[in-house]
Amino acid sequence: MTKVPAFAKAFSGRWRIVEMDIWDNDVLDLIEQAHLTFKGATDGEIAFCALNGFLDVRYGVRDGSACAEFSWEGQDENNLANGRGWAAIGTAGRLVGHFYIHNGDDSGFVCERD
């Protein structure tokens, strides 16, 4: 069993994606409520627009702040898709980060605790 770093608890749970750089807010909840969820030592989920996927998370430090870096795999408009991303605790208790689709789009994002 993988030990969860102490600061990973700050990420634990479901976060609502409230803003993305390249997708309008009116399409973020197209299929289900847009979210980024961190579970346990290495698991999580992401969903927005017509994309949903499962995360493989590693917790560490980026620029002196706690960070969750992840790879993901899932579906985008019912096509297999994968990529990577990262999230860090930002101001006002929000998560900020960046999401990448392999051979596709990428976007910054902002989340608030759900």
C-alpha positions as CSV (number, residue, x, y, z in Angstrom):
1,M,0.0,0.0,0.0
2,T,1.4,3.4,-1.0
3,K,1.7,5.9,1.9
4,V,0.0,9.2,1.3
5,P,2.2,12.3,1.8
6,A,0.9,14.5,4.7
7,F,0.3,17.5,2.4
8,A,-1.7,15.4,0.0
9,K,-4.6,15.7,2.4
10,A,-5.0,19.3,1.3
11,F,-5.9,18.0,-2.1
12,S,-8.2,15.2,-1.0
13,G,-11.8,15.2,-2.1
14,R,-13.8,16.6,-5.0
15,W,-13.1,20.0,-6.5
16,R,-15.5,21.8,-8.9
17,I,-13.8,23.1,-12.0
18,V,-15.1,26.7,-12.2
19,E,-12.9,28.1,-15.0
20,M,-10.7,26.8,-17.9
21,D,-8.7,29.0,-20.3
22,I,-9.9,27.6,-23.6
23,W,-13.4,26.1,-22.8
24,D,-16.3,28.4,-22.0
25,N,-18.0,27.9,-18.7
26,D,-21.3,27.1,-20.3
27,V,-19.9,23.8,-21.8
28,L,-17.8,22.7,-18.8
29,D,-20.9,20.8,-17.3
30,L,-22.0,19.4,-20.7
31,I,-22.2,15.7,-19.6
32,E,-21.8,16.0,-15.8
33,Q,-20.6,18.6,-13.3
34,A,-17.0,19.5,-14.2
35,H,-14.7,18.3,-11.4
36,L,-11.3,17.1,-10.4
37,T,-11.3,14.6,-7.6
38,F,-8.3,13.2,-5.6
39,K,-8.7,9.9,-3.7
40,G,-6.3,8.0,-1.6
41,A,-2.6,7.8,-2.3
42,T,-2.6,7.8,-6.1
43,D,-6.1,7.8,-7.5
44,G,-8.5,10.4,-8.8
45,E,-11.0,11.4,-11.5
46,I,-11.5,14.3,-13.9
47,A,-14.5,15.3,-15.9
48,F,-15.4,18.4,-18.0
49,C,-17.2,19.0,-21.3
50,A,-17.4,15.5,-23.0
51,L,-14.2,14.2,-21.3
52,N,-13.9,12.0,-18.3
53,G,-10.9,10.1,-17.1
54,F,-9.1,8.4,-14.2
55,L,-6.0,9.9,-12.7
56,D,-2.7,8.4,-11.6
57,V,-1.5,11.0,-9.1
58,R,2.0,11.8,-7.6
59,Y,2.3,14.4,-4.9
60,G,5.3,16.6,-4.6
61,V,6.5,20.2,-4.5
62,R,6.6,22.7,-7.4
63,D,8.1,26.1,-6.9
64,G,8.1,25.6,-3.1
65,S,4.3,24.7,-2.9
66,A,2.6,21.4,-2.6
67,C,1.6,20.0,-6.0
68,A,-0.4,17.1,-7.4
69,E,1.0,15.9,-10.8
70,F,-1.0,13.3,-12.7
71,S,-1.3,11.3,-15.8
72,W,-4.9,10.4,-16.9
73,E,-6.7,8.1,-19.3
74,G,-10.3,8.0,-20.3
75,Q,-12.6,9.2,-23.0
76,D,-13.2,12.4,-24.9
77,E,-16.5,12.3,-26.9
78,N,-16.4,8.5,-26.6
79,N,-12.9,8.3,-28.1
80,L,-10.0,6.9,-26.0
81,A,-7.9,9.8,-24.7
82,N,-5.1,10.3,-22.3
83,G,-2.7,13.0,-21.1
84,R,-1.2,14.7,-18.0
85,G,-1.6,17.7,-15.8
86,W,-0.8,19.3,-12.4
87,A,-2.6,21.2,-9.7
88,A,-1.4,23.4,-6.8
89,I,-3.1,25.1,-4.0
90,G,-3.6,28.7,-5.1
91,T,-5.0,31.8,-3.4
92,A,-8.3,31.7,-1.4
93,G,-8.1,27.9,-1.0
94,R,-8.6,27.3,-4.8
95,L,-6.7,24.8,-6.9
96,V,-4.9,26.2,-10.0
97,G,-3.2,24.0,-12.6
98,H,-2.9,22.9,-16.2
99,F,-4.4,20.0,-18.1
100,Y,-3.0,18.4,-21.2
101,I,-4.7,16.1,-23.8
102,H,-2.1,14.0,-25.6
103,N,-1.8,15.2,-29.2
104,G,-4.6,17.7,-28.4
105,D,-5.6,20.8,-26.5
106,D,-4.3,22.0,-23.2
107,S,-5.7,24.6,-20.8
108,G,-5.1,26.2,-17.4
109,F,-7.9,25.7,-14.9
110,V,-9.2,26.9,-11.5
111,C,-11.2,24.7,-9.0
112,E,-13.1,25.4,-5.8
113,R,-13.7,22.8,-3.2
114,D,-17.1,21.1,-3.9
